[in-house]
């Protein structure tokens, strides 16, 4: 290979070129000698050379400007750059461009020194000449022409992206931790609120062992006595058979609970004259006003008004609201049937649809041998059925009451009654309504159960039964042979204002007797015989049972009053 380059150099004349050395590729590098054969001195100060070890002042290298004014067409000698710093050479007549190892041609002007740039004579047929004229666009500088311009490094962008990704991931982790802590705190707050709400509910319901009190709270955090209640007493008058049935309609506005409290006719009351009487006798003798006051005294209530409901109005009310549904507990015969074998008017069963006539027959029915409480409970079923069917709209309920044309006793008005029944109807539809029977002992006084479960919890009052000694105590023994006569006699005596004492049964006797022990009780014994429908000749002085003022023995001649 070296021989070939030597041959190429010989073509141009050995006296024109001088071997300088070899580049990094192993190719020879020549330089052109000047016109006069001057020896090559790499450290000599030449017009276009550079001597790094020279002590003299360096000559500046004039920049080459092809467009400079006064250009004669001849270009100044182009100094060749030696990668080894040994100097430059000149061509006569032709200017050799500096060698760029990256295949780029350097432009005019002072060039930066780059270690890879060397000048050499390529292997070609003739000398390389630079065109004298070139278009300006072709000579424009471009970035890719300079080896010293740093190319953008893709790796640097990758590093930046990685840093951003790492930073974003760290931020996401921190944000996730913050959210997790927030969720934990929120969960703890919710659990605390739930626990507090549970304790609050138990406190409100009076179910906390440390706070509940059987005589202070029932179903609400408000003391029983402090709860607000609206109470109306309703008397159902049987216009065909006689007798009355009484109930209290209670709206507890504090607990949102409605209740019908059934009052037995044997309930002992204190009359206007201070004597002891019964609820049934008070309704007949003292009227609505006197009975209302007597009930307030015994039960500790505050009744706002009295609703007199005769059976014809009850029938019209049921027909007006479109019948009612009741779970009947017995068959009720048709009172207008001409034969005993006729089909019952009301049949026993669940969800029986009752018309107005059927509702009245069921509410007033008392089978033979049944206590009055059985009939009273049927009356309560009918009343609750009416409330479930009645509209909850105040104006609509008022129109219904006004349509009936009843005479409303003061201070109650038709608007007050309509608004009151609408509230109870809303409670009945929502399942917040019940019926309770007031427990009464055989002598008409309130039992301990009545004082705790109904009087205090439902009515919020205090039981104040009349003194037992205030009424004449009558002991009844049944010797008639008919078991039902005992109950019938009890009802009659209680309604007459007497205190009934159960005397048991005895062997059959033909005649009835009414016995008193103290002469002061003779008048009372005579009144007892009259109340039972016995002749005055049945009254006699004799021995009476313990704790009784008058003793009665019912014989076969006893004929109880028809119910």
Long-range contacts (C-beta under 8 A, 24 or more apart in sequence): 1-26, 2-28, 4-123, 5-123, 8-121, 8-123, 9-121, 12-121, 12-127, 17-121, 18-89, 20-82, 20-84, 20-86, 20-89, 21-84, 21-86, 23-83, 23-101, 23-118, 23-120, 24-101, 24-116, 27-120, 28-120, 29-82, 29-118, 29-119, 29-120, 30-89, 30-120, 30-121, 31-80, 31-82, 31-87, 31-88, 31-89, 31-119, 32-89, 32-90, 32-91, 32-92, 32-96, 33-89, 34-90, 35-92, 40-87, 41-87, 42-85, 42-86, 42-87, 44-87, 46-87, 46-88, 48-77, 48-79, 48-88, 48-90, 49-79, 49-87, 49-88, 50-85, 50-87, 50-88, 51-87, 52-85, 61-110, 63-108, 63-109, 63-110, 64-108, 64-109, 65-108, 65-109, 66-108, 66-139, 73-132, 75-130, 75-132, 78-130, 80-119, 81-111, 81-113, 81-117, 81-118, 81-119, 82-118, 82-119, 83-115, 83-116, 83-117, 83-118, 88-119, 89-119, 91-127, 94-127, 94-128, 94-129, 94-130, 95-129, 95-130, 96-121, 96-127, 96-128, 96-130, 97-128, 97-130, 100-147, 102-147, 104-144, 104-145, 104-147, 105-145, 106-145, 107-139, 107-141, 107-145, 112-148, 114-147, 114-148, 116-147, 117-147, 214-452, 215-456, 218-456, 218-457, 219-255, 219-257, 220-254, 220-255, 222-254, 224-456, 224-457, 224-460, 225-460, 226-254, 227-252, 227-253, 227-254, 227-255, 227-460, 228-252, 228-253, 228-254, 229-253, 229-254, 229-302, 229-459, 229-460, 230-304, 230-420, 230-423, 231-301, 231-302, 231-303, 231-304, 231-459, 232-303, 232-304, 232-305, 232-306, 232-307, 232-412, 232-417, 232-420, 233-291, 233-292, 233-295, 233-303, 233-305, 233-306, 233-307, 234-306, 234-307, 234-308, 234-309, 234-383, 235-283, 235-288, 235-291, 235-306, 235-307, 235-308, 235-309, 236-309, 236-310, 236-311, 236-314, 236-363, 236-364, 236-379, 237-308, 237-309, 237-310, 237-311, 238-311, 238-364, 239-310, 239-311, 239-312, 240-311, 240-335, 241-364, 241-562, 241-563, 243-280, 243-364, 243-563, 244-280, 244-283, 244-284, 245-363, 245-364, 245-375, 245-376, 245-379, 246-279, 246-283, 246-291, 247-376, 247-379, 247-380, 247-383, 248-295, 248-301, 248-303, 248-459, 249-307, 249-383, 249-420, 249-424, 250-458, 250-459, 251-420, 251-423, 251-424, 251-427, 252-458, 256-427, 256-432, 257-427, 257-432, 257-433, 257-434, 258-387, 258-423, 258-424, 258-427, 258-428, 258-432, 258-433, 258-434, 259-433, 259-434, 259-435, 259-436, 259-458, 260-380, 260-383, 260-384, 260-433, 260-434, 260-435, 260-436, 261-436, 261-437, 261-438, 261-454, 261-458, 261-459, 262-373, 262-376, 262-377, 262-379, 262-380, 262-435, 262-436, 262-437, 262-438, 263-295, 263-376, 263-438, 264-372, 264-373, 264-376, 264-437, 264-438, 264-440, 265-372, 265-376, 265-491, 265-494, 265-495, 266-372, 266-440, 266-442, 266-444, 266-490, 266-491, 266-494, 266-495, 266-500, 267-298, 267-438, 267-440, 267-444, 267-446, 268-298, 268-440, 268-443, 268-444, 268-445, 268-465, 268-466, 268-471, 268-499, 269-294, 269-295, 269-297, 269-298, 269-466, 270-294, 270-297, 270-298, 270-466, 270-470, 271-497, 275-470, 275-471, 275-497, 276-444, 276-466, 276-467, 276-470, 276-471, 276-497, 276-499, 277-497, 278-444, 278-494, 278-495, 278-496, 278-497, 280-494, 280-495, 281-495, 281-496, 281-497, 288-409, 297-464, 298-446, 298-463, 298-464, 298-465, 298-466, 299-455, 299-459, 299-461, 299-463, 299-464, 300-455, 300-459, 300-460, 300-461, 300-462, 300-463, 300-464, 301-459, 301-460, 301-461, 304-411, 304-412, 304-416, 305-409, 305-411, 305-412, 305-416, 305-417, 306-409, 306-412, 307-408, 307-409, 307-412, 307-417, 308-406, 308-407, 308-409, 309-406, 311-360, 311-363, 311-364, 313-404, 313-406, 314-356, 314-359, 314-360, 314-363, 314-382, 315-356, 315-357, 315-359, 315-360, 316-356, 316-404, 317-356, 317-386, 317-400, 317-404, 318-354, 318-355, 318-356, 318-359, 318-360, 318-382, 318-386, 319-355, 319-356, 320-400, 320-403, 320-404, 321-386, 321-389, 321-390, 321-391, 321-400, 322-389, 323-353, 323-354, 323-355, 323-356, 323-389, 324-353, 324-354, 324-359, 324-382, 324-385, 324-386, 324-388, 324-389, 325-351, 325-352, 325-353, 325-354, 325-385, 325-388, 325-389, 326-351, 326-352, 326-354, 326-359, 326-362, 326-381, 326-382, 326-385, 327-351, 327-352, 327-381, 328-352, 328-354, 328-362, 328-381, 329-378, 330-365, 330-367, 332-358, 332-361, 332-362, 332-365, 334-361, 335-361, 354-382, 354-385, 359-385, 359-386, 366-563, 368-484, 369-483, 369-484, 369-487, 370-487, 371-487, 371-491, 372-491, 373-437, 376-437, 377-435, 377-437, 380-435, 380-437, 381-435, 383-435, 384-428, 384-433, 384-435, 387-421, 387-424, 387-425, 387-427, 387-428, 387-433, 388-425, 388-428, 388-429, 390-421, 390-422, 390-425, 391-422, 391-425, 392-422, 392-423, 392-425, 392-426, 392-429, 393-422, 394-418, 394-419, 394-422, 396-422, 397-421, 397-422, 397-425, 398-422, 442-490, 442-500, 442-501, 442-502, 443-468, 443-471, 443-473, 443-499, 443-500, 443-501, 444-471, 444-494, 444-499, 444-500, 468-499, 471-497, 471-498, 471-499, 472-497, 472-498, 472-499, 472-521, 472-524, 472-527, 472-528, 472-549, 472-550, 473-498, 473-499, 473-501, 473-547, 473-548, 473-549, 473-550, 474-498, 474-499, 474-500, 474-501, 474-528, 474-548, 474-549, 474-550, 474-551, 474-552, 475-501, 475-502, 475-503, 475-544, 475-545, 475-547, 475-548, 475-550, 475-551, 475-552, 476-500, 476-501, 476-502, 476-503, 476-552, 476-554, 477-503, 477-504, 477-505, 477-506, 477-551, 477-552, 477-553, 477-554, 478-503, 478-504, 478-505, 478-506, 478-554, 479-505, 479-506, 479-507, 479-508, 479-509, 479-553, 479-554, 479-555, 479-556, 480-508, 480-509, 480-512, 480-554, 480-555, 480-556, 480-558, 481-508, 481-556, 484-560, 485-554, 485-558, 485-560, 486-554, 488-560, 488-561, 488-563, 489-532, 489-552, 489-554, 489-558, 489-560, 492-531, 492-532, 492-560, 492-561, 493-528, 493-531, 493-532, 496-527, 496-528, 496-531, 498-528, 498-531, 501-545, 501-547, 501-548, 503-545, 503-551, 503-552, 506-553, 508-555, 508-556, 509-553, 509-555, 509-556, 510-555, 510-556, 510-557, 511-538, 511-555, 511-556, 511-557, 512-538, 512-552, 512-553, 512-554, 512-555, 512-557, 512-558, 513-538, 513-540, 513-542, 513-552, 513-553, 513-555, 514-538, 514-539, 514-540, 514-550, 514-551, 514-552, 515-539, 515-540, 515-541, 515-542, 515-543, 515-544, 515-550, 515-551, 515-552, 515-553, 516-540, 516-541, 516-542, 516-544, 516-549, 516-550, 516-551, 517-541, 517-542, 517-543, 517-544, 518-549, 521-549, 521-550, 524-549, 524-550, 525-550, 528-552, 532-558, 533-558, 533-559, 533-560, 533-561, 534-558
